[in-house]
Amino acid sequence: MRLFLAAGGAVALALGWNFTQMPMAMGICVVLLTVAMLCILLAEGSLLPRMAMTALTMLMAASYPHLARGMVEARSGFFLVLAMLLVYCDWRPIALGAALAIAYHIATNDLAGVASANTQLKHHEAMRSIADVVGISIQATIEIWIAIKARPDARTVKSQRGGAAHGEGFEGQADKTEVNPSVAANTSLTSHARNQ
């Protein structure tokens, strides 16, 4: 996630350069990357850095539409960040990321509605935000399910570690591998023929 956040900073700088908002992009990158490094240095290996990196990466994605001066395509960063959070194999960062993305869409929709007197624009912004919120919810639900299924429970990990230390397999059974002598001889002859 560190590299992903750094890549997100590069995207923010590129958007800032392209849309003449470089000071804002540089400020966002410096603040978010500094906070990320402090979280990593202070609490690496715990849940805190994972949650902090999730929040910081979502904030980076939230900066894209603003740096791109409202370009709708810049909102796709939220979906990409949610997909990358599956790397953690933990449902909590995914749930936090989805909650932050949904809160962003609700907040920006309300701000756009207040700022505009045009009722058609309000309706258009509301429908776009609703579609994004539904998409984020569906994606987060699927990813949480995958993360829960992919993460081994503590008993499985303990039995695998204990079994491996005693020369046992994953099910706790002794690892008894029998080699067919004719197969071993054929393998030996094949490898000998390749070498010549």
C-alpha positions as MATLAB code, in Angstrom:
seq = 'MRLFLAAGGAVALALGWNFTQMPMAMGICVVLLTVAMLCILLAEGSLLPRMAMTALTMLMAASYPHLARGMVEARSGFFLVLAMLLVYCDWRPIALGAALAIAYHIATNDLAGVASANTQLKHHEAMRSIADVVGISIQATIEIWIAIKARPDARTVKSQRGGAAHGEGFEGQADKTEVNPSVAANTSLTSHARNQ';
ca = [
       0.000    0.000    0.000;
       2.955    2.323    0.500;
       3.832    2.080   -3.167;
       0.197    2.462   -4.119;
      -0.066    5.648   -2.042;
       3.146    6.952   -3.628;
       1.744    6.133   -7.081;
      -1.433    7.950   -6.075;
       0.703   10.946   -5.207;
       2.249   10.811   -8.678;
      -1.252   10.767  -10.196;
      -2.227   13.753   -8.046;
       0.867   15.639   -9.218;
       0.088   14.788  -12.843;
      -3.486   16.035  -12.444;
      -2.221   19.169  -10.721;
       0.222   19.795  -13.576;
      -2.387   19.162  -16.268;
      -5.108   21.311  -14.689;
      -2.755   24.054  -13.402;
      -3.270   23.200   -9.739;
       0.287   22.171   -8.925;
       0.599   23.963   -5.535;
      -2.555   22.257   -4.279;
      -1.371   18.860   -5.579;
       2.042   19.259   -3.963;
       0.472   20.245   -0.657;
      -1.834   17.220   -0.691;
       1.040   14.867   -1.510;
       3.367   16.242    1.145;
       0.756   16.109    3.905;
      -0.634   12.660    3.086;
       2.748   11.010    2.472;
       4.218   12.526    5.659;
       1.325   11.253    7.764;
       1.638    7.839    6.097;
       5.338    7.586    6.927;
       4.708    8.581   10.557;
       1.993    5.935   10.919;
       4.249    3.277    9.431;
       7.204    4.207   11.657;
       5.172    4.377   14.856;
       2.960    1.306   14.585;
       4.121   -1.036   11.832;
       2.619   -4.517   12.004;
      -0.576   -3.527   13.800;
      -4.051   -2.660   12.577;
      -3.420    1.089   12.910;
      -1.141    1.485    9.857;
      -3.504   -0.549    7.682;
      -6.450    1.623    8.665;
      -4.390    4.814    8.362;
      -3.089    3.830    4.923;
      -6.663    3.074    3.870;
      -7.868    6.485    5.022;
      -4.904    8.297    3.472;
      -5.255    6.479    0.151;
      -8.975    7.280    0.059;
      -8.176   10.928    0.806;
      -5.696   10.871   -2.069;
      -8.413    9.462   -4.353;
     -10.821   12.126   -3.050;
      -8.389   14.817   -4.186;
      -8.489   13.663   -7.827;
     -11.897   15.160   -8.785;
     -10.929   18.453   -7.166;
      -7.525   18.567   -8.839;
      -9.172   17.692  -12.168;
     -11.674   20.542  -11.725;
     -14.691   18.275  -11.365;
     -13.909   15.804  -14.132;
     -16.264   12.852  -13.589;
     -13.713   10.233  -14.630;
     -11.483   11.204  -11.704;
     -13.989    9.584   -9.343;
     -12.948    6.147  -10.571;
     -10.000    6.305   -8.171;
     -12.296    5.182   -5.359;
     -13.058    1.907   -7.121;
      -9.375    1.294   -7.806;
      -8.410    1.931   -4.187;
     -11.132   -0.439   -2.980;
      -9.789   -3.125   -5.295;
      -6.249   -2.622   -3.984;
      -7.425   -2.928   -0.368;
      -8.112   -6.602   -0.998;
      -4.340   -7.100   -0.704;
      -4.718   -6.901    3.077;
      -7.077   -9.938    3.193;
      -8.813   -8.108    6.046;
     -12.389   -6.861    5.931;
     -11.817   -3.858    8.224;
      -9.757   -1.687    5.830;
     -12.212   -2.486    3.039;
     -15.173   -1.456    5.213;
     -13.400    1.763    6.240;
     -12.501    2.582    2.646;
     -16.060    2.014    1.466;
     -17.456    4.133    4.304;
     -15.075    6.996    3.475;
     -15.881    6.806   -0.239;
     -19.618    6.816    0.445;
     -19.261    9.737    2.874;
     -17.297   11.651    0.227;
     -19.986   11.098   -2.402;
     -22.772   12.149   -0.044;
     -20.873   15.265    1.077;
     -19.920   16.395   -2.422;
     -23.432   15.755   -3.712;
     -24.881   17.940   -0.951;
     -22.313   20.669   -1.636;
     -23.010   20.598   -5.381;
     -26.742   20.795   -4.705;
     -26.363   23.766   -2.379;
     -24.054   25.596   -4.791;
     -26.332   25.177   -7.790;
     -29.704   26.779   -8.302;
     -30.320   24.608  -11.373;
     -32.664   21.748  -10.415;
     -31.580   19.631  -13.396;
     -27.962   19.818  -12.289;
     -28.979   18.863   -8.746;
     -30.858   15.847  -10.074;
     -27.974   14.831  -12.366;
     -25.416   15.096   -9.542;
     -27.687   13.172   -7.185;
     -28.186   10.330   -9.665;
     -24.453   10.116  -10.353;
     -23.662   10.016   -6.643;
     -26.336    7.384   -6.020;
     -24.915    5.231   -8.817;
     -21.405    5.587   -7.387;
     -22.581    4.764   -3.855;
     -24.421    1.662   -5.079;
     -21.357    0.566   -7.078;
     -19.033    1.133   -4.115;
     -21.397   -0.788   -1.827;
     -21.607   -3.757   -4.179;
     -17.849   -3.838   -4.726;
     -17.121   -3.528   -0.994;
     -19.593   -6.299   -0.145;
     -17.983   -8.681   -2.619;
     -14.469   -7.780   -1.457;
     -15.360   -8.204    2.221;
     -16.766  -11.643    1.439;
     -13.573  -12.555   -0.464;
     -11.362  -11.216    2.343;
     -13.224  -13.219    4.975;
     -13.068  -16.398    2.897;
      -9.405  -15.928    1.915;
      -8.080  -15.261    5.403;
      -7.271  -18.441    7.303;
      -8.606  -18.707   10.825;
      -6.264  -18.947   13.810;
      -6.808  -22.695   14.318;
      -5.766  -23.516   10.755;
      -2.614  -21.406   10.987;
      -1.712  -22.911   14.370;
      -2.195  -26.471   13.156;
      -0.165  -25.765   10.010;
       2.700  -24.262   11.979;
       2.636  -26.987   14.613;
       2.423  -29.754   12.035;
       5.272  -28.402    9.939;
       7.539  -28.242   12.976;
       6.978  -31.937   13.717;
       7.326  -33.184   10.146;
       3.589  -33.511    9.649;
       1.369  -32.375    6.809;
      -1.397  -29.789    6.913;
      -4.005  -32.158    8.314;
      -1.711  -33.283   11.120;
      -0.958  -36.581    9.394;
       2.575  -37.827    9.044;
       3.967  -37.049    5.626;
       4.514  -40.448    4.052;
       5.577  -40.150    0.457;
       6.269  -43.317   -1.405;
       8.317  -43.232   -4.580;
       7.729  -45.796   -7.273;
      11.179  -47.205   -8.183;
      10.387  -47.395  -11.905;
       9.305  -43.732  -11.979;
      12.456  -42.707  -10.114;
      14.614  -44.668  -12.580;
      12.852  -43.098  -15.597;
      13.274  -39.625  -14.137;
      16.952  -40.296  -13.547;
      17.456  -41.538  -17.115;
      15.551  -38.579  -18.578;
      17.601  -36.035  -16.694;
      20.824  -37.870  -17.630;
      19.853  -37.836  -21.345;
      19.134  -34.074  -21.192;
      22.536  -33.344  -19.726;
      24.349  -35.054  -22.621;
];
